[in-house]
Amino acid sequence: MRSNLLSALSLAAALSIGLAPAFAQDDRFVNDVDAKQRAACTPDVRRLCNQYVPDVPSIVACLKAQQANLSPACADVFSVPEDCRPDVQALCAFAQLPGLSACLKQHSASLSAACAAGFAELEQPQSDPAAKAAKKAPPKKAAAPAK
């Protein structure tokens, strides 16, 4: 499962489409990292996914579908596993975009177990989706012999 900083991007997209005044008063929703991510992806939202505004889940899906066409900074946002959000805040809050992934990899010895596992999953070669599904499927019980 390739998980990204979906919640941060969702917040960033929502803020970029006019909800900033509602959340700007509350520091729980706005911080420097979110502001950087919003700034990194807002031009791509406008260029590639403007027809989905203000539907944040559709914007995120559109950006994922357009990953090959994203700016380097926005692509960097999508290259970081969701489980790394606390690590980004703690270790790379001042990293420039693009450069977030590189910053986290520089601090690999200090990453949380969840973040390290997320990066390990991303770095595994993408295999055949059918083979992946077969791996995850529970084993079938053998049919009882007829009497």
C-alpha angles and dihedrals in degrees: 000000000000106000122182138185086288097153092049091047091046090052091045092051092047091050092048093055099056110288094103095102091055095051101029091082092058117070092199089074103038127055137145095268093052090047091053092049092048090050091048096052105030094085090050091049089052094044101041110017108025092124090067097055122150095019100094098190089052091048091052091047090049093050090049090050090048094047093126089057099046122117113255091254095052092042087055090056090054093046094066118086117241090239089065096067094103090046091052090052093046103037110019108028090125097045117121121235120272092039104063094108091046091051092052091047090051088056094044092130090058099045121118115253091250093052093046090050090049092054091045089054092050092050094053112103112261107250132195109299091224091055090049091051091048090053092053096043114101115248114267117243115241113250114253113250115258117250 
